[in-house]
Amino acid sequence: MMYFTDYREMNNFSLDERNSVAAKINFQLTPYLYRIGLSPHIAGYFYLHDAVAEYLLAPGASFSVTKDIYPRIAEKYNKTTNAVERSIRHAITCAWKAGGLRGLKNDENSVFLTFREKPSNKRFILSLVEMMRFSDEQRARQEADKKMSSRVTNWSSPLDSRRNHSTFTL
């Protein structure tokens, strides 16, 4: 299974692969946005999805939120960059007022989404990106551990086959 962190190292990948990974990112990000108090009826909700996907799918590029991310999202939704920025700020304000940005209980990823004061757009987007990278790496580690443990339990020593057959005949 290929994780979206693997795609960052790829410079050239098809539009279909990019859309597939972006859909996977959106699928994994959605529960966290709900838990912090954001819902799809807020326009900034979808813009946040796209901003996180842009960061995660960038092949090692450094992005400026206002010069790179907002214009791409604005072009996709046929809006102005100011409208995109304002919608994301409104979504963050809604989450802040709902209390979701002060910490999520029983979640190891909540460290990335805990703020003492209302975060800026850039800080919030980068926190979501780091949370997604961490959870993706954690899933990859768990999958590798499962594979390793299944290899260990299925492994048999050459001596095991000798034990089943007697070497002495009378």
ABEGO torsion letter per residue (X at the ends): XBBAAAAAABABBBAAAAAAAAAAAAAAAAAAAAAAGBBAABAAAAAAAAAAAAAAABBGBBBBAAAAAAAAAAAAAGBBAAAAAAAAAAAAAAAAAAGAAAEBBGBAAAAAABBABBBBAAAAAAAAAAAAAAAAAAAAAAAAAAAAAAAAAABBBAAAAAAABBABBX
